[in-house]
């Protein structure tokens, strides 16, 4: 995922209603009506948010009878996970430094006793 796509994905799910739709779809596919009932927002707003999520490739839909069923598209979220995981090296380094610092303090305390 390139930087522009990543930024668009993050901007898209930053909107609270779209974030809530993504959270709901994480549990499995839902129709527009089910999303409206679960999130207690109007059908026009849900449809607009689903259109935006679809245009950015975060959800896909299929028709079942007269209903449109929406589900998450996995790849953009895998890409986000990979990007977020790339920061784990920073945290591990900082935690290692903190551990070294704490061990040094404990050694100094032991010497004082």
C-alpha positions in Angstrom: 0.0 0.0 0.0 1.5 3.3 -1.0 1.5 6.4 1.3 -1.4 8.1 -0.5 -3.6 5.0 -0.2 -2.6 4.6 3.4 -3.5 8.2 4.2 -6.8 7.9 2.4 -7.6 4.7 4.3 -6.8 6.3 7.6 -8.8 9.5 6.7 -11.8 7.4 5.7 -12.0 5.3 8.9 -11.3 8.4 11.1 -14.8 9.6 10.6 -16.7 8.2 13.6 -19.7 6.7 11.7 -17.5 5.0 9.2 -15.3 3.7 12.0 -18.4 2.3 13.7 -19.5 0.7 10.4 -16.1 -1.0 10.1 -16.3 -2.2 13.7 -19.7 -3.7 13.0 -18.7 -5.3 9.7 -15.7 -6.8 11.6 -18.2 -9.2 13.1 -19.5 -10.3 9.7 -21.5 -9.2 6.7 -24.5 -6.9 7.3 -27.3 -5.4 5.1 -27.8 -1.7 5.1 -30.9 -2.1 7.2 -29.0 -4.1 9.8 -26.4 -1.4 10.0 -29.0 1.3 10.3 -30.6 -0.5 13.2 -27.3 -1.4 14.9 -25.9 2.1 14.8 -29.1 4.0 15.1 -28.3 6.4 12.2 -30.4 7.2 9.2 -30.4 5.1 6.1 -29.2 7.9 3.8 -26.2 8.5 6.0 -25.4 4.8 6.2 -25.6 4.5 2.4 -23.4 7.5 1.9 -20.8 6.1 4.3 -20.9 2.7 2.7 -20.4 4.3 -0.7 -17.3 6.1 0.6 -16.0 2.9 2.2 -16.6 1.1 -1.1 -14.9 3.7 -3.2 -11.8 3.5 -1.0 -11.8 -0.3 -1.2 -12.5 -1.0 2.4 -15.8 -2.7 1.9 -17.4 -4.8 -0.8 -21.0 -5.6 -1.4 -23.1 -8.3 -3.1 -26.8 -8.5 -3.8 -28.9 -11.1 -2.0 -32.5 -10.8 -3.3 -33.3 -7.1 -3.0 -30.7 -6.4 -0.3 -27.2 -5.3 -0.6 -24.9 -7.1 1.9 -21.7 -5.4 2.9 -18.5 -6.9 4.2 -15.0 -5.8 4.9 -12.3 -6.1 2.2 -9.4 -7.7 4.1 -6.3 -6.4 2.2 -6.5 -2.7 3.2 -6.6 -3.8 6.8 -3.7 -6.2 6.3 -1.8 -3.3 4.9 -2.6 -1.1 7.9 -1.5 -3.9 10.2 1.8 -4.2 8.4 2.3 -0.5 8.6 1.5 -0.3 12.3 3.6 -3.4 13.1 6.6 -1.6 11.5 6.5 0.7 14.6 7.0 -2.3 17.0 10.8 -2.0 16.5 10.7 1.5 18.0 8.7 0.3 21.0 10.9 -2.8 21.5 14.0 -0.6 21.5 12.5 1.9 23.9 11.3 -0.9 26.2 14.8 -2.5 26.1 16.3 0.9 27.0 13.8 1.2 29.9 14.6 -2.3 31.1 18.4 -1.5 31.1 17.7 1.7 33.0 15.6 -0.1 35.6 18.2 -2.9 36.0 20.9 -0.2 36.5 18.8 1.5 39.2 18.2 -1.9 41.0 22.0 -2.7 40.9 22.8 0.7 42.5 20.1 0.1 45.2 21.6 -3.3 45.9 25.1 -1.8 46.3 23.7 0.7 48.8 22.4 -2.1 51.1 
